[in-house]
């Protein structure tokens, strides 16, 4: 009897250790993904094309790499690999993820035409509110007070990070509304991918959702009147970096993390993208951050740490 209990204890310990290792790896992937996505606004600024056309190429040029990734995974002999989508419902939910991501990109770029970058960015970072609210209403998830406090701190930090660039005006109300809708779309995308990752692999989700995103963004780009053709090699290299670095790499890392971390916490940690964008702009574009931006970055990081502790305390309860 004693040996049996010891065996059960060792097995339980092994499962907990494996789960802890998976969460640790997912947390690293999440941080790397958020930081990598911080390159996105810089690459869009360097792009020769308009914002909507750049968003289209971000997903369109990523498709060959995602197809190769999915094909290699399909032929890999792995007995513990997740099943591939097989039913109409499976494909419909993945298409829904692609629709939400297309909405996130399209509304974000449209908002930039009618309001300031700072306003659009801050309102888009409201995604943690929508993810938390959606998880509570749709999936009956409960959150600790510490987690909710961490969310509030991180969002305040994002506002401080934007600093003096924030501008409130009736003339920008429409653009601000578009920025708010951007956050809603991204929140819906996070919730959808979080649910999909419980059943399907990162590669399968990324490939199918990206196909749908590209199909939606193509007419949006044509409607905007933007050209789809870069005129120089450097222009194409920027678009390729946007596709491979930020979408395949950054967005893929986020999708991977969603299999092991709650969508609510993941959405809060995504605020690191804004922090990374500020410091990457300093390094690449020589845009020196102000003192308030540094303070805001510290507050964002502090809020994420608090939210993480709150998320863990809820799971352990």
SULJO-V69734 format. One record per backbone hydrogen bond with DSSP energy under -0.5 kcal/mol. NH is the residue of the N-H (numbers start at 0). CO is the residue of the C=O. E is the energy in kcal/mol with one decimal. If there is no record, write none. Layout:
# SULJO-V69734
nh->NH co->CO e->E
nh->NH co->CO e->E
This chain:
# SULJO-V69734
nh->4 co->0 e->-2.3
nh->5 co->1 e->-2.4
nh->6 co->2 e->-2.4
nh->7 co->3 e->-2.3
nh->8 co->4 e->-2.7
nh->9 co->5 e->-2.5
nh->10 co->6 e->-2.3
nh->11 co->7 e->-2.8
nh->12 co->8 e->-2.5
nh->13 co->9 e->-2.1
nh->14 co->10 e->-2.3
nh->15 co->11 e->-2.6
nh->16 co->12 e->-2.4
nh->17 co->13 e->-2.3
nh->18 co->14 e->-2.6
nh->19 co->15 e->-2.5
nh->20 co->16 e->-2.5
nh->21 co->17 e->-2.4
nh->22 co->18 e->-2.3
nh->23 co->19 e->-2.3
nh->24 co->20 e->-2.4
nh->25 co->21 e->-2.4
nh->26 co->22 e->-2.4
nh->27 co->23 e->-1.9
nh->28 co->24 e->-2.4
nh->29 co->25 e->-2.4
nh->30 co->26 e->-2.2
nh->31 co->27 e->-2.7
nh->32 co->28 e->-2.8
nh->33 co->29 e->-2.6
nh->34 co->30 e->-2.5
nh->35 co->31 e->-2.6
nh->36 co->32 e->-2.4
nh->37 co->33 e->-0.8
nh->37 co->34 e->-0.6
nh->38 co->35 e->-1.9
nh->39 co->36 e->-1.7
nh->42 co->38 e->-2.6
nh->43 co->39 e->-2.5
nh->44 co->40 e->-1.8
nh->45 co->41 e->-1.8
nh->46 co->42 e->-1.1
nh->53 co->49 e->-2.3
nh->54 co->50 e->-1.9
nh->55 co->51 e->-2.1
nh->56 co->52 e->-2.4
nh->57 co->53 e->-1.8
nh->58 co->54 e->-1.2
nh->58 co->55 e->-0.6
nh->59 co->55 e->-3.1
nh->60 co->56 e->-2.0
nh->62 co->58 e->-0.7
nh->62 co->59 e->-1.1
nh->65 co->61 e->-2.3
nh->66 co->62 e->-2.9
nh->67 co->63 e->-2.3
nh->68 co->64 e->-2.4
nh->69 co->65 e->-2.6
nh->70 co->66 e->-2.5
nh->71 co->67 e->-2.6
nh->72 co->68 e->-2.0
nh->73 co->69 e->-2.1
nh->74 co->70 e->-1.8
nh->75 co->71 e->-0.6
nh->75 co->72 e->-0.6
nh->77 co->75 e->-1.4
nh->80 co->77 e->-1.7
nh->90 co->86 e->-1.9
nh->91 co->87 e->-2.3
nh->92 co->88 e->-2.4
nh->93 co->89 e->-1.9
nh->94 co->90 e->-2.5
nh->95 co->91 e->-1.9
nh->96 co->92 e->-1.8
nh->97 co->93 e->-1.9
nh->98 co->94 e->-2.3
nh->99 co->95 e->-2.5
nh->100 co->96 e->-2.2
nh->101 co->97 e->-2.3
nh->102 co->98 e->-2.3
nh->103 co->99 e->-2.2
nh->104 co->100 e->-2.4
nh->105 co->101 e->-3.0
nh->106 co->102 e->-2.5
nh->107 co->103 e->-1.6
nh->108 co->104 e->-2.2
nh->109 co->105 e->-2.5
nh->110 co->106 e->-2.4
nh->111 co->107 e->-1.2
nh->112 co->109 e->-1.4
nh->113 co->109 e->-0.5
nh->113 co->110 e->-1.3
nh->114 co->110 e->-1.4
nh->119 co->115 e->-2.5
nh->120 co->116 e->-2.5
nh->121 co->117 e->-2.6
nh->122 co->118 e->-2.4
nh->123 co->119 e->-1.9
nh->124 co->120 e->-1.5
nh->125 co->122 e->-1.2
nh->126 co->123 e->-1.0
nh->127 co->124 e->-0.7
nh->128 co->125 e->-1.4
nh->129 co->125 e->-1.2
nh->130 co->126 e->-2.9
nh->131 co->127 e->-2.4
nh->132 co->128 e->-2.4
nh->133 co->129 e->-2.8
nh->134 co->130 e->-2.7
nh->135 co->131 e->-1.8
nh->136 co->132 e->-2.7
nh->137 co->133 e->-3.0
nh->138 co->133 e->-0.7
nh->138 co->134 e->-1.0
nh->139 co->135 e->-0.7
nh->140 co->134 e->-2.2
nh->147 co->143 e->-2.1
nh->148 co->144 e->-2.2
nh->149 co->145 e->-2.1
nh->150 co->146 e->-2.3
nh->151 co->147 e->-2.1
nh->152 co->148 e->-2.5
nh->153 co->149 e->-2.5
nh->154 co->150 e->-2.2
nh->155 co->151 e->-2.3
nh->156 co->152 e->-2.5
nh->157 co->153 e->-1.9
nh->158 co->154 e->-2.0
nh->159 co->155 e->-2.3
nh->160 co->156 e->-2.4
nh->161 co->157 e->-1.5
nh->162 co->158 e->-1.0
nh->164 co->161 e->-1.7
nh->165 co->162 e->-1.4
nh->168 co->166 e->-0.5
nh->171 co->168 e->-1.0
nh->172 co->169 e->-1.3
nh->174 co->113 e->-0.6
nh->175 co->171 e->-2.7
nh->176 co->172 e->-2.2
nh->177 co->173 e->-2.0
nh->178 co->174 e->-2.0
nh->179 co->175 e->-2.0
nh->180 co->176 e->-2.2
nh->181 co->177 e->-1.9
nh->182 co->178 e->-1.6
nh->183 co->179 e->-1.4
nh->184 co->180 e->-2.5
nh->185 co->181 e->-2.5
nh->186 co->182 e->-2.3
nh->187 co->183 e->-2.4
nh->188 co->184 e->-2.3
nh->189 co->185 e->-2.4
nh->190 co->186 e->-2.2
nh->191 co->187 e->-2.3
nh->192 co->188 e->-2.7
nh->193 co->189 e->-2.3
nh->194 co->190 e->-1.7
nh->195 co->191 e->-2.3
nh->196 co->192 e->-2.7
nh->197 co->194 e->-1.0
nh->198 co->195 e->-2.2
nh->199 co->195 e->-2.7
nh->204 co->200 e->-1.9
nh->205 co->201 e->-2.8
nh->206 co->202 e->-2.4
nh->207 co->203 e->-2.0
nh->208 co->204 e->-2.3
nh->209 co->205 e->-1.9
nh->210 co->206 e->-1.9
nh->211 co->207 e->-1.6
nh->212 co->208 e->-2.2
nh->213 co->209 e->-2.6
nh->214 co->210 e->-2.2
nh->215 co->211 e->-2.0
nh->216 co->212 e->-2.4
nh->217 co->213 e->-1.8
nh->218 co->214 e->-0.8
nh->219 co->215 e->-1.1
nh->220 co->216 e->-2.3
nh->221 co->217 e->-2.3
nh->222 co->218 e->-2.6
nh->223 co->219 e->-1.4
nh->224 co->220 e->-0.8
nh->224 co->221 e->-0.7
nh->225 co->220 e->-1.1
nh->229 co->227 e->-0.6
nh->235 co->231 e->-1.5
nh->236 co->232 e->-2.3
nh->237 co->233 e->-2.0
nh->238 co->234 e->-1.7
nh->239 co->235 e->-2.5
nh->240 co->236 e->-2.3
nh->241 co->237 e->-2.2
nh->242 co->238 e->-1.9
nh->243 co->239 e->-3.0
nh->244 co->240 e->-2.2
nh->245 co->240 e->-1.1
nh->246 co->241 e->-1.1
nh->247 co->242 e->-2.5
nh->248 co->243 e->-1.8
nh->249 co->244 e->-2.0
nh->250 co->245 e->-2.0
nh->251 co->246 e->-1.1
nh->252 co->248 e->-2.0
nh->253 co->249 e->-1.9
nh->254 co->250 e->-2.3
nh->255 co->251 e->-2.2
nh->256 co->252 e->-2.2
nh->257 co->253 e->-1.7
nh->258 co->255 e->-1.5
nh->259 co->256 e->-1.8
nh->260 co->256 e->-1.9
nh->265 co->261 e->-2.5
nh->266 co->262 e->-2.3
nh->267 co->263 e->-1.3
nh->268 co->264 e->-2.6
nh->269 co->265 e->-1.3
nh->270 co->267 e->-2.0
nh->271 co->268 e->-2.0
nh->272 co->269 e->-2.1
nh->273 co->270 e->-0.7
nh->274 co->270 e->-1.2
nh->275 co->271 e->-3.1
nh->276 co->272 e->-2.3
nh->277 co->273 e->-1.8
nh->278 co->274 e->-1.8
nh->279 co->275 e->-2.9
nh->280 co->276 e->-2.1
nh->281 co->277 e->-1.3
nh->282 co->278 e->-1.8
nh->283 co->279 e->-3.3
nh->284 co->280 e->-1.5
nh->286 co->280 e->-1.8
nh->287 co->285 e->-1.1
nh->293 co->289 e->-1.7
nh->294 co->290 e->-2.2
nh->295 co->291 e->-2.8
nh->296 co->292 e->-2.4
nh->297 co->293 e->-2.0
nh->298 co->294 e->-2.2
nh->299 co->295 e->-2.6
nh->300 co->296 e->-2.3
nh->301 co->297 e->-2.4
nh->302 co->298 e->-2.7
nh->303 co->299 e->-2.2
nh->304 co->300 e->-2.2
nh->305 co->301 e->-2.3
nh->306 co->302 e->-2.6
nh->307 co->303 e->-2.3
nh->308 co->304 e->-2.1
nh->309 co->305 e->-2.6
nh->310 co->306 e->-2.5
nh->311 co->307 e->-2.3
nh->312 co->308 e->-2.4
nh->313 co->309 e->-1.6
nh->314 co->310 e->-1.5
nh->315 co->311 e->-2.1
nh->316 co->312 e->-1.0
